Amino acid sequence: MTDFLDQIRRCMEPTAALLARTEKPLHRAMLLNFWRHVHLEGAGEYQAIVADDMTVEHPVYRVSWGNGAQVVEGRDAVLAFYRGVGETVLWHSDDNLAVADWGICDEITFHQLATGASLRAVGYEVDDPDAHYHVASRQAFIWPYDPRALLAGEHLYEDRTSLVIEPVPPEEVVTPAQAREVHRRALAELEAARGPGFWRLDQQH
């Protein structure tokens, strides 16, 4: 049995490991923003992602996966993009993660757990619209940040040669509600350990 929930719980361990050996305040703030962002997204707390203390006034996302590519500009459009994910459960693994003054780059295996209908809507070819599938592919996540350690956008590029799509038995399906609970618990643990506003540049010492 594949324990998808355990993979979701552990998805930010590489970020924690890089943060532990990172000293520059700007880089630490970026990594903490990234860490919090992933859990906010997984928890469905999209409004907090585009707040003034997390994201620039006019973010630009460039997304290429499935059979499509799109540019998403502005906070309202970014909110709509996140809400469009719907009931798909997302996480990542196998990071090659780095941080620099310009932002964060992470080559990852990106995972999606969703119905065939949801996957067809973004261009993946699956047989049964009612069945659940696990989709995995290598992707480059390039996240530019501004000098305030605010996210300026996301550039997401899928390596289609690495794409694997497998049906998931009903007993192994992770529901969106289960995934959201994992991320909410992780957010609470982060704030309890690091304090309010832990991701902001002015909190790095």
BAMIBA-997334 format. One record per residue: residue number from 0; x, y, z of N, C-alpha, C in turn. Coordinates in nm, 3 decimals. Example, Ala and Ser with C-alpha at 12.3 -4.5 7.8 and 13.67 -1.06 7.14 Angstrom:
% residues 2
+-----+---------+---------+---------+---------+---------+---------+---------+---------+---------+
: num :     n.u :     n.v :     n.w :    ca.u :    ca.v :    ca.w :     c.u :     c.v :     c.w :
+-----+---------+---------+---------+---------+---------+---------+---------+---------+---------+
:   0 :   1.319 :  -0.569 :   0.780 :   1.230 :  -0.450 :   0.780 :   1.320 :  -0.330 :   0.780 :
:   1 :   1.285 :  -0.225 :   0.708 :   1.367 :  -0.106 :   0.714 :   1.290 :   0.003 :   0.787 :
+-----+---------+---------+---------+---------+---------+---------+---------+---------+---------+
This chain:
% residues 205
+-----+---------+---------+---------+---------+---------+---------+---------+---------+---------+
: num :     n.u :     n.v :     n.w :    ca.u :    ca.v :    ca.w :     c.u :     c.v :     c.w :
+-----+---------+---------+---------+---------+---------+---------+---------+---------+---------+
:   0 :   0.084 :  -0.120 :   0.000 :   0.000 :   0.000 :   0.000 :   0.087 :   0.124 :   0.000 :
:   1 :   0.055 :   0.221 :  -0.085 :   0.129 :   0.347 :  -0.089 :   0.072 :   0.443 :   0.013 :
:   2 :   0.156 :   0.497 :   0.101 :   0.109 :   0.589 :   0.203 :   0.124 :   0.732 :   0.152 :
:   3 :   0.027 :   0.776 :   0.074 :   0.033 :   0.911 :   0.021 :   0.030 :   1.016 :   0.132 :
:   4 :  -0.046 :   0.990 :   0.238 :  -0.054 :   1.087 :   0.348 :   0.083 :   1.109 :   0.411 :
:   5 :   0.160 :   1.003 :   0.427 :   0.293 :   1.018 :   0.484 :   0.383 :   1.101 :   0.393 :
:   6 :   0.371 :   1.082 :   0.262 :   0.449 :   1.163 :   0.169 :   0.412 :   1.310 :   0.180 :
:   7 :   0.283 :   1.338 :   0.195 :   0.238 :   1.477 :   0.210 :   0.294 :   1.537 :   0.339 :
:   8 :   0.289 :   1.461 :   0.448 :   0.342 :   1.510 :   0.577 :   0.490 :   1.545 :   0.567 :
:   9 :   0.565 :   1.472 :   0.486 :   0.711 :   1.488 :   0.483 :   0.761 :   1.576 :   0.369 :
:  10 :   0.671 :   1.636 :   0.294 :   0.713 :   1.702 :   0.169 :   0.803 :   1.823 :   0.191 :
:  11 :   0.800 :   1.884 :   0.309 :   0.882 :   2.004 :   0.332 :   1.011 :   1.975 :   0.410 :
:  12 :   1.042 :   1.848 :   0.429 :   1.166 :   1.814 :   0.500 :   1.291 :   1.868 :   0.430 :
:  13 :   1.301 :   1.861 :   0.296 :   1.419 :   1.920 :   0.231 :   1.431 :   2.071 :   0.253 :
:  14 :   1.319 :   2.140 :   0.260 :   1.321 :   2.284 :   0.288 :   1.373 :   2.309 :   0.428 :
:  15 :   1.326 :   2.232 :   0.524 :   1.374 :   2.246 :   0.661 :   1.524 :   2.219 :   0.670 :
:  16 :   1.571 :   2.120 :   0.596 :   1.713 :   2.086 :   0.600 :   1.797 :   2.199 :   0.540 :
:  17 :   1.752 :   2.258 :   0.428 :   1.827 :   2.368 :   0.368 :   1.824 :   2.491 :   0.459 :
:  18 :   1.710 :   2.518 :   0.519 :   1.699 :   2.632 :   0.611 :   1.798 :   2.618 :   0.726 :
:  19 :   1.816 :   2.498 :   0.776 :   1.904 :   2.476 :   0.891 :   2.049 :   2.510 :   0.861 :
:  20 :   2.089 :   2.507 :   0.734 :   2.227 :   2.541 :   0.700 :   2.237 :   2.673 :   0.623 :
:  21 :   2.130 :   2.753 :   0.628 :   2.126 :   2.882 :   0.560 :   2.134 :   2.994 :   0.663 :
:  22 :   2.223 :   3.090 :   0.641 :   2.244 :   3.198 :   0.738 :   2.195 :   3.334 :   0.689 :
:  23 :   2.202 :   3.362 :   0.562 :   2.167 :   3.495 :   0.513 :   2.019 :   3.523 :   0.539 :
:  24 :   1.986 :   3.635 :   0.604 :   1.846 :   3.663 :   0.637 :   1.752 :   3.663 :   0.518 :
:  25 :   1.794 :   3.719 :   0.405 :   1.709 :   3.721 :   0.287 :   1.675 :   3.580 :   0.241 :
:  26 :   1.775 :   3.493 :   0.239 :   1.753 :   3.356 :   0.195 :   1.664 :   3.280 :   0.295 :
:  27 :   1.684 :   3.303 :   0.422 :   1.602 :   3.238 :   0.524 :   1.456 :   3.280 :   0.509 :
:  28 :   1.434 :   3.410 :   0.486 :   1.297 :   3.459 :   0.470 :   1.231 :   3.397 :   0.348 :
:  29 :   1.305 :   3.384 :   0.238 :   1.250 :   3.320 :   0.119 :   1.210 :   3.175 :   0.146 :
:  30 :   1.297 :   3.102 :   0.211 :   1.269 :   2.961 :   0.238 :   1.149 :   2.945 :   0.332 :
:  31 :   1.139 :   3.033 :   0.430 :   1.026 :   3.026 :   0.522 :   0.897 :   3.067 :   0.453 :
:  32 :   0.903 :   3.165 :   0.363 :   0.788 :   3.201 :   0.281 :   0.744 :   3.082 :   0.197 :
:  33 :   0.841 :   3.018 :   0.131 :   0.814 :   2.900 :   0.049 :   0.750 :   2.789 :   0.131 :
:  34 :   0.806 :   2.763 :   0.248 :   0.757 :   2.658 :   0.338 :   0.612 :   2.687 :   0.377 :
:  35 :   0.587 :   2.810 :   0.421 :   0.451 :   2.847 :   0.461 :   0.356 :   2.843 :   0.342 :
:  36 :   0.401 :   2.892 :   0.229 :   0.318 :   2.896 :   0.108 :   0.267 :   2.756 :   0.072 :
:  37 :   0.355 :   2.658 :   0.072 :   0.315 :   2.522 :   0.035 :   0.204 :   2.472 :   0.127 :
:  38 :   0.220 :   2.497 :   0.257 :   0.117 :   2.450 :   0.351 :  -0.012 :   2.531 :   0.340 :
:  39 :  -0.002 :   2.661 :   0.316 :  -0.123 :   2.741 :   0.294 :  -0.199 :   2.691 :   0.171 :
:  40 :  -0.125 :   2.662 :   0.065 :  -0.189 :   2.612 :  -0.057 :  -0.256 :   2.478 :  -0.030 :
:  41 :  -0.186 :   2.388 :   0.038 :  -0.242 :   2.258 :   0.068 :  -0.362 :   2.264 :   0.160 :
:  42 :  -0.365 :   2.367 :   0.247 :  -0.477 :   2.385 :   0.339 :  -0.595 :   2.458 :   0.277 :
:  43 :  -0.576 :   2.507 :   0.153 :  -0.682 :   2.583 :   0.089 :  -0.692 :   2.726 :   0.136 :
:  44 :  -0.587 :   2.778 :   0.202 :  -0.587 :   2.915 :   0.254 :  -0.525 :   3.009 :   0.150 :
:  45 :  -0.590 :   3.020 :   0.036 :  -0.530 :   3.090 :  -0.077 :  -0.518 :   3.241 :  -0.055 :
:  46 :  -0.613 :   3.300 :   0.017 :  -0.609 :   3.444 :   0.038 :  -0.484 :   3.484 :   0.115 :
:  47 :  -0.440 :   3.401 :   0.207 :  -0.319 :   3.431 :   0.284 :  -0.194 :   3.427 :   0.195 :
:  48 :  -0.197 :   3.347 :   0.089 :  -0.081 :   3.339 :   0.000 :  -0.056 :   3.472 :  -0.069 :
:  49 :  -0.161 :   3.539 :  -0.111 :  -0.146 :   3.664 :  -0.187 :  -0.153 :   3.788 :  -0.099 :
:  50 :  -0.143 :   3.770 :   0.032 :  -0.143 :   3.884 :   0.124 :  -0.016 :   3.967 :   0.106 :
:  51 :  -0.020 :   4.090 :   0.157 :   0.091 :   4.184 :   0.139 :   0.222 :   4.136 :   0.200 :
:  52 :   0.215 :   4.049 :   0.301 :   0.338 :   4.003 :   0.366 :   0.390 :   3.872 :   0.307 :
:  53 :   0.327 :   3.826 :   0.196 :   0.371 :   3.701 :   0.132 :   0.406 :   3.719 :  -0.015 :
:  54 :   0.334 :   3.805 :  -0.087 :   0.343 :   3.812 :  -0.232 :   0.346 :   3.957 :  -0.279 :
:  55 :   0.417 :   3.985 :  -0.388 :   0.425 :   4.120 :  -0.444 :   0.288 :   4.165 :  -0.495 :
:  56 :   0.279 :   4.294 :  -0.524 :   0.152 :   4.352 :  -0.564 :   0.100 :   4.294 :  -0.697 :
:  57 :   0.191 :   4.257 :  -0.787 :   0.149 :   4.204 :  -0.918 :   0.231 :   4.079 :  -0.951 :
:  58 :   0.194 :   3.965 :  -0.893 :   0.267 :   3.842 :  -0.922 :   0.239 :   3.794 :  -1.065 :
:  59 :   0.338 :   3.724 :  -1.121 :   0.324 :   3.666 :  -1.254 :   0.361 :   3.518 :  -1.246 :
:  60 :   0.266 :   3.432 :  -1.281 :   0.288 :   3.288 :  -1.282 :   0.297 :   3.242 :  -1.428 :
:  61 :   0.394 :   3.155 :  -1.457 :   0.407 :   3.091 :  -1.587 :   0.402 :   2.941 :  -1.564 :
:  62 :   0.299 :   2.878 :  -1.615 :   0.270 :   2.739 :  -1.582 :   0.260 :   2.657 :  -1.709 :
:  63 :   0.341 :   2.552 :  -1.716 :   0.337 :   2.462 :  -1.831 :   0.333 :   2.319 :  -1.780 :
:  64 :   0.212 :   2.262 :  -1.781 :   0.197 :   2.120 :  -1.749 :   0.075 :   2.066 :  -1.821 :
:  65 :   0.059 :   1.933 :  -1.817 :  -0.045 :   1.873 :  -1.899 :  -0.019 :   1.907 :  -2.045 :
:  66 :  -0.122 :   1.942 :  -2.117 :  -0.108 :   1.979 :  -2.258 :  -0.117 :   2.129 :  -2.279 :
:  67 :  -0.108 :   2.205 :  -2.171 :  -0.128 :   2.349 :  -2.184 :  -0.020 :   2.430 :  -2.118 :
:  68 :  -0.018 :   2.557 :  -2.154 :   0.071 :   2.654 :  -2.091 :  -0.008 :   2.782 :  -2.074 :
:  69 :   0.015 :   2.850 :  -1.963 :  -0.058 :   2.973 :  -1.939 :   0.026 :   3.070 :  -1.858 :
:  70 :  -0.007 :   3.198 :  -1.872 :   0.051 :   3.303 :  -1.790 :  -0.062 :   3.360 :  -1.704 :
:  71 :  -0.038 :   3.368 :  -1.575 :  -0.138 :   3.416 :  -1.480 :  -0.081 :   3.542 :  -1.415 :
:  72 :  -0.148 :   3.654 :  -1.429 :  -0.095 :   3.781 :  -1.379 :  -0.192 :   3.847 :  -1.283 :
:  73 :  -0.138 :   3.895 :  -1.170 :  -0.218 :   3.968 :  -1.073 :  -0.274 :   3.879 :  -0.964 :
:  74 :  -0.299 :   3.940 :  -0.848 :  -0.344 :   3.861 :  -0.734 :  -0.478 :   3.794 :  -0.758 :
:  75 :  -0.572 :   3.865 :  -0.820 :  -0.704 :   3.805 :  -0.843 :  -0.694 :   3.684 :  -0.935 :
:  76 :  -0.612 :   3.694 :  -1.038 :  -0.595 :   3.581 :  -1.129 :  -0.524 :   3.465 :  -1.061 :
:  77 :  -0.428 :   3.496 :  -0.975 :  -0.360 :   3.390 :  -0.900 :  -0.457 :   3.318 :  -0.808 :
:  78 :  -0.543 :   3.393 :  -0.740 :  -0.645 :   3.331 :  -0.656 :  -0.734 :   3.238 :  -0.738 :
:  79 :  -0.776 :   3.283 :  -0.855 :  -0.860 :   3.200 :  -0.941 :  -0.786 :   3.075 :  -0.985 :
:  80 :  -0.656 :   3.088 :  -1.012 :  -0.574 :   2.974 :  -1.052 :  -0.573 :   2.868 :  -0.940 :
:  81 :  -0.550 :   2.913 :  -0.816 :  -0.548 :   2.817 :  -0.705 :  -0.684 :   2.753 :  -0.685 :
:  82 :  -0.788 :   2.833 :  -0.691 :  -0.922 :   2.778 :  -0.671 :  -0.961 :   2.682 :  -0.781 :
:  83 :  -0.901 :   2.698 :  -0.899 :  -0.929 :   2.610 :  -1.011 :  -0.873 :   2.469 :  -0.993 :
:  84 :  -0.781 :   2.454 :  -0.897 :  -0.726 :   2.321 :  -0.870 :  -0.834 :   2.228 :  -0.819 :
:  85 :  -0.933 :   2.286 :  -0.750 :  -1.048 :   2.209 :  -0.705 :  -1.012 :   2.101 :  -0.605 :
:  86 :  -1.051 :   1.978 :  -0.636 :  -1.036 :   1.867 :  -0.543 :  -0.912 :   1.782 :  -0.571 :
:  87 :  -0.816 :   1.838 :  -0.644 :  -0.692 :   1.765 :  -0.668 :  -0.599 :   1.778 :  -0.548 :
:  88 :  -0.544 :   1.666 :  -0.503 :  -0.447 :   1.664 :  -0.393 :  -0.308 :   1.672 :  -0.454 :
:  89 :  -0.229 :   1.770 :  -0.410 :  -0.096 :   1.796 :  -0.467 :   0.011 :   1.784 :  -0.359 :
:  90 :   0.128 :   1.733 :  -0.398 :   0.245 :   1.737 :  -0.311 :   0.368 :   1.713 :  -0.397 :
:  91 :   0.485 :   1.719 :  -0.335 :   0.608 :   1.699 :  -0.412 :   0.709 :   1.619 :  -0.330 :
:  92 :   0.811 :   1.568 :  -0.399 :   0.915 :   1.487 :  -0.334 :   1.043 :   1.496 :  -0.416 :
:  93 :   1.149 :   1.435 :  -0.365 :   1.276 :   1.418 :  -0.438 :   1.333 :   1.553 :  -0.483 :
:  94 :   1.341 :   1.646 :  -0.388 :   1.383 :   1.783 :  -0.420 :   1.531 :   1.795 :  -0.453 :
:  95 :   1.561 :   1.880 :  -0.551 :   1.693 :   1.940 :  -0.568 :   1.673 :   2.089 :  -0.548 :
:  96 :   1.691 :   2.135 :  -0.425 :   1.646 :   2.268 :  -0.382 :   1.764 :   2.361 :  -0.361 :
:  97 :   1.749 :   2.485 :  -0.409 :   1.853 :   2.586 :  -0.390 :   1.788 :   2.722 :  -0.370 :
:  98 :   1.860 :   2.810 :  -0.300 :   1.812 :   2.946 :  -0.278 :   1.925 :   3.044 :  -0.311 :
:  99 :   1.889 :   3.156 :  -0.372 :   1.986 :   3.261 :  -0.407 :   1.917 :   3.395 :  -0.389 :
: 100 :   1.991 :   3.503 :  -0.412 :   1.934 :   3.635 :  -0.390 :   1.811 :   3.661 :  -0.476 :
: 101 :   1.805 :   3.600 :  -0.594 :   1.692 :   3.624 :  -0.685 :   1.570 :   3.540 :  -0.651 :
: 102 :   1.588 :   3.427 :  -0.577 :   1.474 :   3.344 :  -0.545 :   1.510 :   3.199 :  -0.518 :
: 103 :   1.415 :   3.111 :  -0.543 :   1.427 :   2.968 :  -0.511 :   1.407 :   2.886 :  -0.638 :
: 104 :   1.487 :   2.781 :  -0.652 :   1.468 :   2.683 :  -0.759 :   1.461 :   2.544 :  -0.697 :
: 105 :   1.366 :   2.468 :  -0.740 :   1.347 :   2.333 :  -0.684 :   1.307 :   2.240 :  -0.799 :
: 106 :   1.395 :   2.146 :  -0.833 :   1.357 :   2.040 :  -0.926 :   1.299 :   1.927 :  -0.844 :
: 107 :   1.177 :   1.890 :  -0.874 :   1.102 :   1.799 :  -0.787 :   1.031 :   1.692 :  -0.869 :
: 108 :   0.984 :   1.590 :  -0.798 :   0.878 :   1.506 :  -0.852 :   0.747 :   1.563 :  -0.800 :
: 109 :   0.664 :   1.607 :  -0.893 :   0.536 :   1.668 :  -0.857 :   0.428 :   1.562 :  -0.868 :
: 110 :   0.345 :   1.552 :  -0.763 :   0.243 :   1.448 :  -0.754 :   0.104 :   1.510 :  -0.756 :
: 111 :   0.015 :   1.444 :  -0.827 :  -0.126 :   1.482 :  -0.827 :  -0.210 :   1.357 :  -0.804 :
: 112 :  -0.308 :   1.369 :  -0.717 :  -0.402 :   1.261 :  -0.691 :  -0.542 :   1.317 :  -0.717 :
: 113 :  -0.608 :   1.267 :  -0.821 :  -0.733 :   1.328 :  -0.864 :  -0.816 :   1.230 :  -0.944 :
: 114 :  -0.939 :   1.268 :  -0.970 :  -1.025 :   1.187 :  -1.057 :  -0.981 :   1.203 :  -1.201 :
: 115 :  -1.019 :   1.105 :  -1.282 :  -0.988 :   1.114 :  -1.423 :  -1.048 :   1.239 :  -1.487 :
: 116 :  -1.167 :   1.280 :  -1.445 :  -1.230 :   1.398 :  -1.501 :  -1.147 :   1.523 :  -1.475 :
: 117 :  -1.096 :   1.537 :  -1.353 :  -1.013 :   1.653 :  -1.319 :  -0.884 :   1.654 :  -1.400 :
: 118 :  -0.825 :   1.537 :  -1.419 :  -0.699 :   1.530 :  -1.493 :  -0.721 :   1.556 :  -1.642 :
: 119 :  -0.830 :   1.507 :  -1.694 :  -0.860 :   1.535 :  -1.835 :  -0.875 :   1.686 :  -1.858 :
: 120 :  -0.929 :   1.756 :  -1.759 :  -0.953 :   1.900 :  -1.773 :  -0.824 :   1.979 :  -1.791 :
: 121 :  -0.710 :   1.925 :  -1.743 :  -0.582 :   1.995 :  -1.760 :  -0.493 :   1.927 :  -1.864 :
: 122 :  -0.551 :   1.831 :  -1.938 :  -0.479 :   1.778 :  -2.053 :  -0.412 :   1.644 :  -2.036 :
: 123 :  -0.437 :   1.573 :  -1.924 :  -0.379 :   1.440 :  -1.908 :  -0.475 :   1.336 :  -1.965 :
: 124 :  -0.420 :   1.235 :  -2.030 :  -0.501 :   1.132 :  -2.094 :  -0.519 :   1.015 :  -1.999 :
: 125 :  -0.642 :   0.994 :  -1.953 :  -0.676 :   0.883 :  -1.865 :  -0.802 :   0.816 :  -1.917 :
: 126 :  -0.822 :   0.691 :  -1.876 :  -0.931 :   0.612 :  -1.932 :  -1.067 :   0.640 :  -1.868 :
: 127 :  -1.071 :   0.647 :  -1.736 :  -1.198 :   0.649 :  -1.664 :  -1.216 :   0.783 :  -1.592 :
: 128 :  -1.314 :   0.863 :  -1.628 :  -1.331 :   0.992 :  -1.562 :  -1.370 :   0.981 :  -1.415 :
: 129 :  -1.422 :   0.866 :  -1.374 :  -1.468 :   0.850 :  -1.236 :  -1.364 :   0.785 :  -1.145 :
: 130 :  -1.260 :   0.725 :  -1.204 :  -1.156 :   0.661 :  -1.124 :  -1.058 :   0.765 :  -1.070 :
: 131 :  -0.981 :   0.727 :  -0.968 :  -0.875 :   0.812 :  -0.917 :  -0.741 :   0.767 :  -0.973 :
: 132 :  -0.656 :   0.865 :  -0.999 :  -0.524 :   0.838 :  -1.055 :  -0.418 :   0.915 :  -0.977 :
: 133 :  -0.299 :   0.856 :  -0.973 :  -0.180 :   0.925 :  -0.922 :  -0.095 :   0.962 :  -1.043 :
: 134 :  -0.070 :   1.092 :  -1.057 :   0.013 :   1.145 :  -1.165 :   0.142 :   1.196 :  -1.104 :
: 135 :   0.256 :   1.156 :  -1.161 :   0.386 :   1.204 :  -1.113 :   0.474 :   1.239 :  -1.232 :
: 136 :   0.547 :   1.349 :  -1.219 :   0.642 :   1.389 :  -1.323 :   0.748 :   1.478 :  -1.261 :
: 137 :   0.866 :   1.479 :  -1.322 :   0.970 :   1.573 :  -1.279 :   0.934 :   1.712 :  -1.330 :
: 138 :   0.949 :   1.809 :  -1.243 :   0.917 :   1.947 :  -1.280 :   1.021 :   2.042 :  -1.221 :
: 139 :   1.040 :   2.153 :  -1.291 :   1.124 :   2.261 :  -1.241 :   1.034 :   2.370 :  -1.185 :
: 140 :   1.050 :   2.396 :  -1.057 :   0.977 :   2.504 :  -0.990 :   1.075 :   2.619 :  -0.969 :
: 141 :   1.053 :   2.729 :  -1.036 :   1.139 :   2.847 :  -1.024 :   1.054 :   2.958 :  -0.967 :
: 142 :   1.089 :   3.002 :  -0.846 :   1.009 :   3.103 :  -0.775 :   1.093 :   3.228 :  -0.755 :
: 143 :   1.074 :   3.332 :  -0.835 :   1.146 :   3.457 :  -0.813 :   1.088 :   3.532 :  -0.692 :
: 144 :   1.177 :   3.597 :  -0.619 :   1.139 :   3.681 :  -0.504 :   1.194 :   3.821 :  -0.524 :
: 145 :   1.132 :   3.918 :  -0.458 :   1.185 :   4.054 :  -0.465 :   1.277 :   4.080 :  -0.346 :
: 146 :   1.340 :   4.196 :  -0.336 :   1.435 :   4.221 :  -0.226 :   1.372 :   4.223 :  -0.087 :
: 147 :   1.240 :   4.225 :  -0.082 :   1.170 :   4.219 :   0.047 :   1.138 :   4.075 :   0.088 :
: 148 :   1.186 :   3.979 :   0.010 :   1.155 :   3.837 :   0.031 :   1.007 :   3.808 :   0.011 :
: 149 :   0.945 :   3.881 :  -0.083 :   0.807 :   3.854 :  -0.123 :   0.807 :   3.779 :  -0.255 :
: 150 :   0.719 :   3.682 :  -0.267 :   0.710 :   3.602 :  -0.388 :   0.665 :   3.688 :  -0.505 :
: 151 :   0.742 :   3.683 :  -0.614 :   0.708 :   3.760 :  -0.733 :   0.635 :   3.677 :  -0.838 :
: 152 :   0.634 :   3.546 :  -0.822 :   0.565 :   3.460 :  -0.918 :   0.612 :   3.317 :  -0.906 :
: 153 :   0.558 :   3.233 :  -0.991 :   0.599 :   3.094 :  -1.000 :   0.616 :   3.058 :  -1.147 :
: 154 :   0.727 :   2.994 :  -1.181 :   0.751 :   2.944 :  -1.316 :   0.761 :   2.792 :  -1.304 :
: 155 :   0.662 :   2.722 :  -1.354 :   0.649 :   2.577 :  -1.335 :   0.655 :   2.507 :  -1.469 :
: 156 :   0.754 :   2.419 :  -1.486 :   0.776 :   2.354 :  -1.615 :   0.784 :   2.202 :  -1.595 :
: 157 :   0.699 :   2.130 :  -1.667 :   0.692 :   1.985 :  -1.654 :   0.778 :   1.916 :  -1.759 :
: 158 :   0.850 :   1.813 :  -1.716 :   0.923 :   1.725 :  -1.807 :   0.828 :   1.611 :  -1.846 :
: 159 :   0.767 :   1.624 :  -1.963 :   0.668 :   1.525 :  -2.005 :   0.728 :   1.387 :  -2.030 :
: 160 :   0.859 :   1.379 :  -2.052 :   0.920 :   1.248 :  -2.073 :   0.921 :   1.165 :  -1.946 :
: 161 :   0.903 :   1.229 :  -1.830 :   0.906 :   1.157 :  -1.702 :   0.767 :   1.123 :  -1.650 :
: 162 :   0.664 :   1.156 :  -1.725 :   0.526 :   1.144 :  -1.677 :   0.486 :   0.998 :  -1.655 :
: 163 :   0.429 :   0.972 :  -1.537 :   0.374 :   0.841 :  -1.503 :   0.233 :   0.862 :  -1.448 :
: 164 :   0.137 :   0.788 :  -1.501 :  -0.002 :   0.795 :  -1.454 :  -0.046 :   0.655 :  -1.417 :
: 165 :  -0.091 :   0.639 :  -1.291 :  -0.131 :   0.507 :  -1.242 :  -0.266 :   0.516 :  -1.172 :
: 166 :  -0.353 :   0.417 :  -1.193 :  -0.478 :   0.415 :  -1.118 :  -0.453 :   0.387 :  -0.970 :
: 167 :  -0.538 :   0.441 :  -0.886 :  -0.524 :   0.426 :  -0.742 :  -0.645 :   0.351 :  -0.688 :
: 168 :  -0.623 :   0.241 :  -0.615 :  -0.737 :   0.170 :  -0.555 :  -0.811 :   0.261 :  -0.457 :
: 169 :  -0.942 :   0.244 :  -0.444 :  -1.020 :   0.332 :  -0.356 :  -0.966 :   0.340 :  -0.213 :
: 170 :  -0.914 :   0.228 :  -0.162 :  -0.867 :   0.228 :  -0.024 :  -0.739 :   0.309 :  -0.005 :
: 171 :  -0.672 :   0.347 :  -0.113 :  -0.549 :   0.425 :  -0.102 :  -0.569 :   0.574 :  -0.133 :
: 172 :  -0.689 :   0.610 :  -0.170 :  -0.716 :   0.750 :  -0.207 :  -0.710 :   0.840 :  -0.082 :
: 173 :  -0.638 :   0.949 :  -0.095 :  -0.636 :   1.055 :   0.007 :  -0.736 :   1.160 :  -0.036 :
: 174 :  -0.828 :   1.194 :   0.052 :  -0.928 :   1.295 :   0.018 :  -0.869 :   1.435 :   0.035 :
: 175 :  -0.923 :   1.533 :  -0.036 :  -0.879 :   1.671 :  -0.014 :  -0.892 :   1.715 :   0.131 :
: 176 :  -0.997 :   1.670 :   0.199 :  -1.014 :   1.708 :   0.340 :  -0.901 :   1.652 :   0.426 :
: 177 :  -0.860 :   1.530 :   0.401 :  -0.749 :   1.471 :   0.475 :  -0.620 :   1.548 :   0.450 :
: 178 :  -0.594 :   1.582 :   0.324 :  -0.473 :   1.656 :   0.291 :  -0.475 :   1.795 :   0.355 :
: 179 :  -0.589 :   1.862 :   0.350 :  -0.597 :   1.995 :   0.412 :  -0.567 :   1.988 :   0.561 :
: 180 :  -0.613 :   1.885 :   0.627 :  -0.588 :   1.872 :   0.771 :  -0.439 :   1.855 :   0.800 :
: 181 :  -0.369 :   1.778 :   0.718 :  -0.224 :   1.763 :   0.734 :  -0.156 :   1.899 :   0.725 :
: 182 :  -0.193 :   1.977 :   0.624 :  -0.129 :   2.107 :   0.605 :  -0.166 :   2.207 :   0.715 :
: 183 :  -0.289 :   2.203 :   0.761 :  -0.328 :   2.294 :   0.870 :  -0.250 :   2.262 :   0.997 :
: 184 :  -0.231 :   2.134 :   1.023 :  -0.154 :   2.096 :   1.141 :  -0.009 :   2.142 :   1.127 :
: 185 :   0.046 :   2.129 :   1.007 :   0.184 :   2.173 :   0.984 :   0.198 :   2.324 :   1.001 :
: 186 :   0.101 :   2.400 :   0.955 :   0.103 :   2.545 :   0.973 :   0.101 :   2.582 :   1.120 :
: 187 :   0.017 :   2.516 :   1.197 :   0.009 :   2.543 :   1.340 :   0.141 :   2.510 :   1.409 :
: 188 :   0.204 :   2.401 :   1.368 :   0.331 :   2.363 :   1.428 :   0.441 :   2.463 :   1.394 :
: 189 :   0.441 :   2.512 :   1.270 :   0.540 :   2.611 :   1.229 :   0.528 :   2.738 :   1.312 :
: 190 :   0.406 :   2.788 :   1.327 :   0.388 :   2.912 :   1.402 :   0.419 :   2.893 :   1.550 :
: 191 :   0.382 :   2.778 :   1.605 :   0.411 :   2.751 :   1.745 :   0.561 :   2.746 :   1.770 :
: 192 :   0.635 :   2.690 :   1.674 :   0.779 :   2.676 :   1.691 :   0.855 :   2.805 :   1.663 :
: 193 :   0.805 :   2.887 :   1.567 :   0.883 :   3.000 :   1.517 :   0.823 :   3.136 :   1.547 :
: 194 :   0.699 :   3.139 :   1.591 :   0.637 :   3.264 :   1.631 :   0.561 :   3.332 :   1.518 :
: 195 :   0.476 :   3.429 :   1.552 :   0.398 :   3.502 :   1.451 :   0.490 :   3.575 :   1.353 :
: 196 :   0.452 :   3.574 :   1.226 :   0.530 :   3.645 :   1.125 :   0.666 :   3.586 :   1.099 :
: 197 :   0.685 :   3.457 :   1.128 :   0.817 :   3.394 :   1.120 :   0.879 :   3.400 :   0.981 :
: 198 :   0.796 :   3.418 :   0.877 :   0.845 :   3.416 :   0.739 :   0.891 :   3.552 :   0.690 :
: 199 :   0.865 :   3.657 :   0.763 :   0.895 :   3.792 :   0.716 :   1.044 :   3.824 :   0.728 :
: 200 :   1.093 :   3.903 :   0.635 :   1.235 :   3.940 :   0.635 :   1.274 :   4.012 :   0.764 :
: 201 :   1.188 :   4.097 :   0.816 :   1.222 :   4.172 :   0.938 :   1.224 :   4.086 :   1.063 :
: 202 :   1.186 :   3.959 :   1.050 :   1.193 :   3.867 :   1.164 :   1.318 :   3.779 :   1.162 :
: 203 :   1.403 :   3.795 :   1.059 :   1.522 :   3.713 :   1.049 :   1.640 :   3.784 :   1.117 :
: 204 :   1.709 :   3.712 :   1.202 :   1.818 :   3.772 :   1.280 :   1.943 :   3.685 :   1.267 :
+-----+---------+---------+---------+---------+---------+---------+---------+---------+---------+
